Amino acid sequence: MASLMEELIHILDAEEEKYKDLLELSKQKTPVIIEGDIQKLQKITDEEQLIVDEVAALEQKRQSVMEDIANVLNTDVKTLKLSYLEEVLGKRPKEREDLGNVHDRLKATIGELMVINDQNRELIRQSLDMIDFNLSLAKAMRTAPETGNYTKDASNAGSVLGSAQGGFDAKQ
């Protein structure tokens, strides 16, 4: 049981380090989103994906160790929580303290990561809303009404308000 607990603590510690890496990338992503630098955003997203893959591998290891611990304790792995393991380790204060510390650090890091990701999600949503507004404005300018100008013989000589160009100007 002791070696399983040490392995679990080691895996949780490694997961917490990976989440810290994700947190740092998320913090770097915020000004990039504000600047609208798509290339930098893509690079950061690619780096994040590599770390997420590493976290997934660690998560599989953690799940396997939790199953082994559940077998030793003769309990259901679905109901096995770290707080319960801390109680079980009552007679082993060093392991209990280590498990509690890594659990607390992991919760704090994930909590901070969630806050930054929510902030980034809102910034992206606002950017998309602005793009949608600009596209709607451009479309409205192209379909603007004609002016009410008439000639001597009462035929319409009005011109279209807004852009007189026929399409998208890539030179701008």
N, C-alpha and C positions, 0 to 999 in steps of 0.2 A: 504494500500500500504506500509506503514511504517513497519508493521510486516513482510510482504513478503520480503522486502529489508533486514531486520535484519536476517531473516532466510537464505536468499541467501548468505549474507556475512558470516554467521556462517558455512554454508555448504562449501563455497569456502575456508574458513580458515581451516576446517577439511581436505578437499582434499589436500591443500597445505602441511599440516603436514604429510599426508600419502605419498605424493610424496617425501618429505624430507626423510622419512623412506626408500623408494625405492632407493633414491639417495645414502644413507648410505650403503645399501646392495650392490648396484652396485659398489661402491668404494671398499668394502670388497672383491667383486668378482674378481677384476682385479689381485691381487697377487695370488689368488687361481687358476685362469686360467693359469697364468704364471708357477706356480708350477706343474700344471697338477693334482691337488688333486680332483679327481672325487667325493669322498664322501663329502668333504666340499662344493663343487660346487652344489651338489644335495641338501644339507641342505639349502644353501642360496637360491636356486631356489624354494624350498618348502616354505620358509619364504616369498619370493617375491610373490608367488602365493596367499598366504593368504592376503597380503596387496592389491594386485590387485583386489581380490574379494571385499574387503572393499571399495576400490576406485569405483568399479562398482556400489555398493549400494549407495554410496554418489552421484555418477553421476546420478542415477535414481532420487534421491531426488531433485538434482539441476534441472534436466529437468522438473520435476513436478512443482517446484516453478517458473521456467521460463515460463511455460505454464500459470500458474496463473497470473503472472505479465503481460504477453502478453494479456490476457483477460481483465485485468484492464485497460491497455493502449490502448486496441482495435487495436492491431497490430499482425502481423504474427510472431509466435514463431520462425520460421525458419530464419527470418531476424533479430531477436532481439539479439543484441550483448551487451557485458558489457560496451563498450565505449558509446553506445547509452543510456544505463541506467545512466551512469555518467552525460550525458548531461541533461537527464530528472530530475536528482536530483539537478539541479542548485540552487534551493531555499533551499536545505537542505545540507549545507556544511559539516556537520559532517558525514552523511551517504555517501555523495559523496566522501569524503576523505577516509573513511573506505573502500569503494568499490574499489577505485583507488589503495589503498595500497595493499589490498589482491590480486587484479588483477595483479599488478606489481610483487609481491612476487611469485605468482603462475607461471607467465610467466618465471621468472628468474630460479626458481627451475626446471621447466620442461625443459628449455633450457640446463641447466647444466646436467640434467639426460640424455638428448639426446646425449650430447657430450660423457659422460662416457659410455653409451650403445653402441655408434658407435665404441669407442675404444675397448670395450670388444668384440664386434662382429668381429672386425678386428683381434684381438688376437686369437679368436676361429678359424677363417678362416685360419690363419697362422698355427695353431696347426693341423688342419685337412689336410692342404697341406703337412706338415711335415710327418704326419702319412701316407698319400698317397705315398709320396716319399719313405719312409722306406719300405712300402709294395712292391712297384715296384722294389726297389733295392733287397729285399729278393727274389722276384720272379725271377728277372734276374739272381741272383746268382745260383738259382736252375736249370735254363735252360741254363747255360753257355756252350760254345762249348767245344768239346774235343780237346785235344792237338794233334799235328801232329806226334806222335811217331809210328814207324812201326817196325815190326820184320824182321828177315832175309828173310822170304818167302813173304814179302810185304803185310802181313795182318796188320790191324790196331790194335795197342796195346795202343792207346791213353787213357788217363784218363780225366774225366770231371773236368774242372776248378771249383773252388769255393767249396762250402760245399759238403762233402761226406756223410752227414747224409741224411737219407731218409725222414725226416719229422720235425715237430715242436718239439723243445726240451723245455719242460715245466720247467725243472730244472734251466734254465738260468735266 
